[in-house]
Amino acid sequence: MERMMRVYIAAAAAGFLALAALMGIGRFAYTPILPLMEAEGVGELKAGWLASANYIGYFLGAFAGGSLMAGRLRWITVVVLTGLTVLLMGLTESSVAWSLLRFTAGFLGGVGFVWTAGLILPILQRAKHAPYWIGLLYGGVGFGIFLSGFAVPRFAGAEEAWEAAWIGMGLLVCIAAVVILLLYPKQTEAKSHTASVQPASDGDRRRERTLYTAYFLEGFGYIIFATFIVSILAGTGGLDTDPAVIWMFVGIGAVPSCLFWAWIGARVTKQSALIWAYAAQTIGVLIPALTGNLSLLLVSAVLFGGTFMGITMMTISLAHEEFPGKRQKATGNLTALYGIGQVLGPLAASALLLYAAEAVVFVTASGILTAAGLLMIAFRRQNKST
């Protein structure tokens, strides 16, 4: 028992660091670095395109990860390569190179996210209180976000050198890869079982469409806030602190969020917990449109950080429970739709910023998330009627 506990701890820690590196830094360090780049002349459209290039890569990488064979060294190699793409962002000023690097980082993040689940989840699912172990695993994304919000201003220094910020964050990812190599249990294997595919009823198909649409809207709405919150607050110049602090508080909210929502879901239902999470996220995204008060903006950051990974964890888990005959297909469809939403969100927000006030961006995102929450209410009703 003691040996297995050590295995669970090592696997959870390795997966936690992998998600922190791949997602929290590889994907989201762009958010606190973007204002520094904009100060050097990067415009809204280019900023939106770089974000979308990353999300296109993630969308394709998630699909590739599902068909490529995962392995310990391959997984760690993906983390190292992610670190190099982040580091190289600070060594060039070419827009073409930036686009390729952000696309590659997204692709590696998609592959790595799928492989992390494939390698770590089967181990943690054998543990007692498995949902809480899994919640701890996904808290790695929040830790990476917190780390990027904390470290970017320090790497950039008083000169606000965006190049140094990219290089420093890339080095952190490479260091994480070394720790993962030392932590991950080499000979721990878990057999996966694939359920046979059963014909879907009309009710099942209707509920699938509802869940898929809600998750697409989540991808579209949440990414607007995630991409532009620090940049917009930096542009307004009304804060008494570095806007990167807001992103740090997103990470603070995200670290325990999956554990929190696992606990909530165990006491009500995942469907009800998802509705509550959408409501909290909607409020968090709307706050910056209504006020520039620092305390309320920190509440906004914690509400957002405390929901977006929880929504991902609960949606995938709910799909596995509701459609057991086609878990892999459901997960693939959800990932695809979420990815499409993430591609479209920054582009739509960039276009809005050219013609409308910053507040309109947050109002639009909160409206999209409200629609997602209403669809989850419909999903719960459909479930009761079948």
Buried (B, 14 or more C-beta within 10 A) or exposed (E): EEEEEEBBBBBBBBBBBBBBBBBBBBBBBBBBBBBBBBEEEBEBEBBBBBBBBBBBBBBBBBBBBBEEEBEBEBBBBBBBBBBBBBBBBBEBBEEEEBBBBBBBBBBBBBBBBBBBBBBBBBBBEEBEEBBBBBBBBBBBBBBBBBBBBBBBBEBBEEEBBBBBBBBBBBBBBBEBBEBBBEBBBEEBEBEEEEEEEEEBEEEBEBBBEBBBBBBBBBBBBBBBBBBBBBBBBBBEEEBEEBBBBBBBBBBBBBBBBBBBBBBBBEEEBBBBBBBBBBBBBBBBBBBBBEEEBBEEBBBBBBBBBBBBBBBBBBBBBBBBEBBEBBBEEBBBBBBBBBBBBBBBBBBBBBEBBEEEEBBBBBBBBBBBBBBBBBBBBBBBEBBEEE
